[in-house]
Amino acid sequence: SFTFTPMLASRWFKRLTRADLERPPRTSLERSFAAFDRLWRQFDVVYRTALEWALDNRTLVMFIGFGSLLTIVGFSAPPILRVRLIIAGIILGACIIAALIAKGQRTGLIAFGIICTILLATVHVPAKFSFIPRTDAGKLFVSIEMPPGTSMTQTDRLVRRVERKLMQLPEVKHVVTSVGTMGEAVRAAGSYGPEYASLLVVLVDKMKRRRSQEEIAQWIDDWARREIPEAFVGVEEQSGSAHRGAPIRLEIIGRNRSELIALANMIAERINRVNGIRDIRISWRTGRPEFQAHIDRYKAADLGFSAADVAWVLRTAIEGNTDLKFKEDTHEYDIRIRLSRDSLRTREDLMNLIIGTGFGQQPVRLRELASMIEGIGPTRLERKDREPMIAITANLRPGAHLGNVQREIQKALADIDPGANRIYFGGDIELMRENFRHLFSALALSVILVYMLQAALFNSFLLPFSIMLSLPQALVGALAALMITDKGLSIVAMIGIIMLMGVVNKNAILLVDFTNTLRARGLSLRDAVVRAGETRLRPILMTTLTLWFAVLPTALEIGRGTELRSPMAIAVLGGLTLSTLLTLLVVPVAYTIFEDVAHAIVRAWHRLIGKPSEA
């Protein structure tokens, strides 16, 4: 912009004479440009009239700018009427006080306060918060869990039934199935066993189907609960390139696992009543039937065996041993050696298993060293910070937002006494808390740095405030756009708001900097403000419209996965649209107000030190 653009301008721009400017347009392109110029001159006149009105009604303009922000915030206040009425009372009271001071603007101030009060009393748009926007990537992850002890044959039979049903849906492209495993997510360990299965459902492109990914997931969940109640079926939406797991996760940590199980069942029952969630799952599972060998260590020692020797033989016989390898060229394959299934069908077969030869070179069987009893063994043990933990996970229903569901869960669990145990939010909720805290810190830091830079450039502590008053106007537009489009305030939307701060500041700097230039040339404060507004109107609107049309395709969610970036584009569009309209009026008004304040401070200081004020 500092080198290449001036070079092209010097080559392409022609020096026009008065005759060239007065010559009537000849071609259709010239006529269209001439029509645009006439339209622009009319718009310029309208803007000058509006700016002069704003300078004559400075109090009303400032109240409209900041009252709009309070009104938008009040729309999303808690669904308690008195909270919104308190905000409305603050706005109306401030308008009445200002009307008593600025008598010439009394009608406008009172009318604005009444309008805000009526809107706050009648309009309520619940605030929606989420971590990452839910995207329609065209993939669903279906996990199936049968009761413990279910054979793989039974699991496979049920999974084939689910496959047939899914392939009947016109939105399904193909299904990839795994029986014997249920890989949960990239951030959690999977479950293995004959009672587990998982299906990756790939959908056709979203432009070729009528139902969204969320709606299809909800339909599969409802069908599974109705048709296969003997199995637990969870349906999760895959947003990115990998399966991330359930967005809602509660972690219960304590020392007594029995208390954790009872507390987890109570919490699961409570949150089952919360609207917006489905597929509630507790990580604790009923134990799997097993044979437990209790080794008599004294008998084993007398016969020359240790407990580790017995355990190694049992594991090799049942699970197998892969110490041997088969090598072919550069590839290496495990050779698993174990007893055949036919030789270990009953408990007696296991008790007759030969452990080895004793001191007398006689075969020693398991029955001589251990007793065998039937028991229940845990299928999964989870720990966090070396303490037992049980996790409760759940998925979101269509239209539900993570932050809002979290608040409802907290309300449902408010009266539960966990005792010595502790309850934490994990998963996406934990990540959302951390990232929002960092982003709000980044937003505050960016505002501080912008102020410091402008104070250094303009050599004034007050002047940057007139520029930074455009930031609240940008927030009004961004929040209003997110509410209208039903997009929650997410990490992506926050990135758009932070980006918006720089764009809006740039427009205000264009106005203020040229105003200072005109005042340095000798123009009065009002004349400089009006002339700067007229001169900088076109570049401000050109840069704004350029960015507006650049982010428009992203805001319209054209293409697969664009839902992830659309909140950022919507926040930028809303903030640019409203802040540009308000900035063109609020910033010049704020500039004159801060100039008056600065002069008042200087005059007061001069009176304090006894120095005569300059005329």
N, C-alpha and C positions, 0 to 999 in steps of 0.2 A: 504493500500500500504506500510505502514511502519512496520506492524506487521504480518498480515496474509500472505502476498506474500513472505516475506523472510522465513517464517516458511515452506511454501510449497516448496520453492526453495531448502531449506536445505534437505528436504525429497526426492524430486523427481530427482534433478540433480545428475548425477554421475560424479565422478572424472575420467577424460579420460587420458589415457597414450598416449605416442607418437605412440605406436603400434595400439591403437584404432583409432587414427586420420588417420594413413596411411593405415589402412585396407580398401580394396575395398568394396563398398556397396554390400549387399547380397539380401536384400528384395526389392520389388518395392517401398516401402515407403522410404527406405534409398536412393535408386537411384533417386527418385524425389527430395529429400532434397539435394542430391549432385548436381543435375542439377540446382536447385535453387541457391545454393551457387556459382556455376560457373557463372551463369548469373549475380548474385549480384556483384561478383568480377569484371566482365566486366563493369557493371554500375558504380562501385566505381572508376574504372580507368577513365571512361568518366567524372565523376563528378570532380575528381582531376584535370584533364586537363582543364575543364571549369573554375574551381576555380582559378587555376594559371593564366589562360588567364584574368579572371576578375581582379585579383590583379595587372596584368600588364597594364590594361586599366580601371583604377578606374574612371576616369572622364566619359568615355562612359557608364559604367555600371550605375553610379548614374543618368546620364541624361536619360537613358532608363527607369529606375525605376520611376522617377518623371515625365518624359515626357509622359509616358503611362497614368498616372493619369490625366494630363491636356488634353490629347487627348480624353479620355473617357468623361470627363466633357464637352469638346467642342462638342462632338457628340450630346449632349442633350441641347446645347445652343439654345436660341431663333432662330426661322427660318429666321434669317436675315444673309445673307452671310457675311457681314462685321464683325459681331461679331465673327464668327468662324475664319475668316481670321486674325483678331486681335490676337486671341489665337495662331493660326498657326505662325504668325509673331513673337510672343514672343518666341515660342519654337525654330523657325529657327534662330532668332537673337542670342538667348542664345547659341545654338549649334555652330554658327559661331564664336562667341567670345571665347567659350571654345576651338574651333579648333585652334585659333590663339595662345592660351596659351599652350595647350597640342598638340604639332605638331605631335607627333607620333600616335595620335588617330584622326587625322584630317579627314581622309576618312570616318571612322565610324560615327563620329559626324555629318558631313554634310549629309551623306546618311540618318541617322535617322531623321534629321530635315526635309529633303525633303519628306521622307515617311509620316511623321506626317502632313506636309502641304497638301500633296495630299489627304490624308484621310479626313482631316478636310474640305477641299474644296468640296469633293464629297459625303461624308457620313453625313447624318443627321438622328438621331434617337430621336424623340420628347421625352422629359422627361415626365414621367407619375407619378402622385401623387394621392394617395387615402387614405382614413381613415382606413377602415377595408376591406380586400379582400372580394369580392362577392363570396359567397359559394352556391353550388347547393345542398340545403337541401331537395329539392323535394316538396316545398310548395309555393303556390301563394295565395295572398290575393287580391280579386277582390271587389272593392267598387262601388256601383251603387247609383247615385243620380238623381231622377226624378225632374221635375219642381215643384215649390211650389204649393200646392193645390191638388196634385195627391193623389188619394185614395190608401189605402193599397191593394185593389183588383187589381187595375191597376199595381201597383208595383209588386205584386206577379205574375201576368200574365207575365210580362216581365222577371222576374227572372227565372221563369220556362223555358222560351225560352232559356235563357242563359245556364241554367243547361243542357238542352237537347243537346245544341251545344257542351258544354264542355265534356259531357260523350261520345260523338262520337269520341273524340280524343283518339288515342291508348295510349298516354302517361299518361292519367288521370286515377287514381285509384278510387277515390271517391270525392264527393263534399259535404261540410257542409254549409248550407244556413241559414242566419238570415234575416228576413224581419222586418223592423221597426227600425232598428238600424244599425249604421255604426261605430263600434268601430275602431278608427283610429290607435292607437298605445299605447304602454305602457307608453309613455311620452306625450301623448296628449289626450284630452277629446274626447269622441265619440259623434256622432250626432244621435238624436232620432227623429222619426217622420214617418208617413206613406210613405213618398217619399224616404226613405233610405233603403238600403239592402246591405248585405255583403256576400261574398262566400269565404270559405276556400277550395282551390283546392289542393288536395294531389296527387302528381305524383308517378309513379312507380319508382323503383330504377334507378339511372342514368346509371347503366351498362346495363339496359334493354331497353333503349330508345336512339334514334338517335339524337334528339334535346336536347339542354341544357335548363335549367330553364329560362335563359335569353331569348332565342329564342322563347320559348313557350309564355312567358309573352308578348313579342313584337307582336306575332301573334294574341293573344287574344285582345290586344289593337287595332291593325289595324282592326280586324274583327268588334269590337264593334263600332268603329268610322264609319265604312262603313254601318253596318246593323241596328244599333240603334242610330241614330244621336240625337234622342229626349232626350237621357239620357247621363249624364256624367259618364263614366266608367274609373276607375283607376285600374291599375294592378301593384301590388308591390310584390317584391320577399322577402320571409321570410327567412332570413339567419340563425337565431338562434332558440332558443326555443320559442321566443315570437315575435310578430309583432312589429317592431321598428318604422314604419312610413317612409315617403318619405325622402330620403337622402338630398335633396336640399330644403332649407327653408330660405326665406327672410322675415324679420319682419320689418314692416313699422309702426313707432310709432309717434304720434303727438296728438294735442289737438282737432283738427277739423276733425270729422269723414268724412265729405263730401270731404275734401281735401284728406284724406287718401284713400277713394274709387277711386277718379279720378287718384291719383298717382299709386295705385295698378293696375288699368286697363292699364295704360301706361307702367308700368314695365312688366306686363304679356305679353303685345304685343311685347315688345322688346325682352324678353328672349325666346319668341316662335320661333325666328329666329336662336337661338343658336343651333348648331349641338350637338347631344348627349343627349338631354333631351326630355321627353314626359310627358303627363298627367299633364299639368300645371293647377293648381287649386288655386283659391282665396278663402280665408276662409269667406269673406263677402258674404252673400246670400241675394237675394231679399226677402223682407218680406213676411210673410204668411198672407192671408186674415183672418181677425178676427173682432168680434164685441167688441167695446170699450164702457164701461158703464161710463158715466160722472155723478157722484153722486152730487146732490144738498145737501150740508152739512147742510144748514139751515132747509130745509124741513125734512131731516132725523133726525136732533136734535129735532125738534118740535114733531116728532112722536116717539121719544125715541130710535133712532138708531144712531150708529156711522158709519163712512165709513168702519171701520174694520169689523163691524157686517155684513154689506152688502157683503163685499168681501168674508167673511168666508162662508156665505150661498151660494154664486155663486160658489165658489170652491168646496164645498161639493156636490152641485147639479150636477156639470159637471164632476169633477175629482173624487169625492168620498171621504169618510172618513174611516180611518183604525184604529180608536181608539179601536174598539172591537176586541177581540182575541178569537180564538178557540183553546183550549188545548186538546191534546190527548197524554196521557202518558207524555213523556218528550218533545214532539214537540208542537210548537205553530204556529198557522197560522193566517194571517190577514183576517179580515172580512171587505170587502169594501162595504160601503153603499152609493148609489147615486141614482139619478132619472134615470128612464129608458130612452133609446134613443128615444122612440116613443113620450115621453112627451116634448122633446126639439128639435123638428125638424125645427121650423121656428123662425124668430125673434119675432113674436107675442107670441109664447110659452115662450120665454125667458122673455119678458116684463111682462107676466102674472104670473111669478114665485112669490110665496108668501115668503116674507122675514121674517115675524113674525107677532105678534099681537101688535098693538099700545096701547096707553093709554086707549082707549075706548074698549079694548078687541076685536077690529075688525081686520080682516086680512089686512095686508099692502102688496101691490104688488110692484114689482120693478118699474113699470111705474110711481108710485106715488113719487118715490125718485130719479129717475135717467132718463137720456135720453140715447138712444142707437144709435150709429152711426157705419157705416162700415169703417174699416181702414186697414192699413198694419202694422203688428208688426214684429220686428226683430226676426229672428230665432236663432241668435247667436251673442253674444257680447264678444269680447276678450279684455283683458287688460294686460299690462305689466308695472310694477312699477307704478301702479295706473293711467296709461295713456291709452287711446284707442289704439288698435293695430289691424292691418290686416296682416295676414300671407299669403305668396305665396309659394306653395310647388310644387315640380316636381320630377319625377323619372328619372333614367338614362337609356339610350338605351344600347343594348348589345355592349360591347367593350369600353364604355365610362368610364373615370376615374374622380373621384370627383374633385380632385385638378385642373385638366385641364379645366373642365366645369366651375369651379368657376372663373378662370381667364377670360374665354370667357364671362361670365355674367358680370364681372366687366368692360370689354371693352364695352359691349353693353349698360351699364348704365352710362358710364363715363360722358356723356354730359347732363344727366338729373339733373335738379335743384330741389331738394326736398323742398326748402324753409325752413320753420320752422320745417319740419318733419325730421325724422331720419330713415336711412335704415341700417339694420344690417343683417349679415348672422347668421342663427341659425342652428339647427339640427346637422347633421354629420359634416358640414363645421366648425361650432363653436367648436365642440369637437375635430376635426382634428387639428385646430390651437392650442388649448390648449395643447393637448397631444404631438404634434410635438415639441412645445416649451419646454415642460418638458423633452422629450427624448433627444433633442439636449443638454440640460443642463446636463442631466445624462451622455451623451457621453463625453462631455468636462470634467466633474468632474471625470469620470473614468480614462481618460488619465492623468489628473493631479495627481490623487492618485497613479496610476501605476508608474509615474515618481518619486514621492516622496519616494515610497517604494524601488524602484531600486536604487535611489541615496543613501538611507540609507544602503542598503545591500551591494552595491559595493563600498561605501565610495568615490563616485566620482560624480561630477555634469555633466561631459561630457559623461561618459560611457553609462548612460541610453539612451542618444540620439541615439547611434548606434543601440540599441535594438528597440527603438520606431520608427525608420525609416521603420520598417516592417509594421507599421499600414497603411501608404498610399498604400502599395502594396496590402494589404487586401481589401482596398476600391476599388481599380481598378478591382479586380476580382469580388467583390460583385456587383458593379454597372454594369459591363459588363454582368454578368449572368442574372440580372434582365432585362436588355435591350433585350438580346437575347430571353428570354422566354416570353417577353411582359408582365412582371409583374411590376406594378408601385411601387414606393417607399411608402410603407404604414407603419403603426404602427408596424405590425408584422415583416416586413422586417427590420425596425430599431432595433427591439429587436435582430434579428439575427446578425446584424452588431455589436451591443454592445457585444454580446456573442463572436463574431469573434475576437474582440480586445484581449480578454484574451487568446484565443487559439494561436493566432499568436505570442503574446508576449512570451508565454511559449516556443515555438520553438526557438525564438531568444535567450532567456535566456539560453537554453541548449547549444547553440553554444558559447556564450560569457563567460559563467561561466567556461566551460571546457578550453577555450582559456586562461583565467586567470590562471587556475590550471597548464597548461602546461608551461606558461611563468614563473610561480613561481618555476618550476622544472629546469629552466635554458634554455629553448628553445628560439630561436629568435622569433621576432614578426611574420614574414612570416611563419616560420616553425610551430609555434604554431597554427596559423590560419588554415593552410592547414591540419595539423594533427587533429585539433578539428572538422573541417568539415567532414573529412573522418570517424572519430569515431562516431560522432553524427548523421550521415546521416541516419543510419538504425532506431534508436529510433524516430527521427523526422518523417520519412516516415511512420513508424508503427502507431504512435499516430494519424497522419493525416489521414491515410487510415481507421483507426478504426472509427473515427468520420465521415468520408466521407460516408462509407457504412451504418453507423447508421442512418444518416438523409436522405439517398437516397430514401427509401420507401415514406417518407413524401413529398419529392420533386416531386415524380412521381404521387402524388395525387391519391393514391390507397385507395378507400373507400369513404363513404359519408362524406361530410363536410371537407375533407382534404384540400380543396382550401384555407381555413382560415390559415393553418399553412405552406403551401408550400412556400410562399415568404421567410419566415424565413430560411427554409431548403435550398432554392436556393441561398440565399445570403451567407450562410455558405459554401455551396459547391463551388460556384464561388470564394469566398475569399480564401478558403483553397487551391484550386487547383493552382491559380495563385500566391498567396502570398508564398506558400511553394517553388515553383520554383524560385521566385525572392528572397525570404529571404535567401535561401541557397547561393546566390551570393551577394546580396546587403548588408546583415548584416556583413559578413566578410570584405567586402570592406569598409563599413562605420566604422567598428571597427578600421581598420588601419588608416583611415583618421582622426578620432577623436584622436587617439593616437598621430599622427603627430602634430595635432593642440595643444594637451595638452603639448607635448614636446616643441613646438614653444613658447607657452605662458610661460612656465617655463624658457626657455632660455632668453626670452625678460625681464622677471621679474628679473632674475639674473643680466643681463646687466644693468638694471635700478638701482638696489641697489648696483652694483659694486661687486657682488659675482661671482667668477669664476664658469662656468658651468662644470658639471660632464661629463666625457667622455662617 
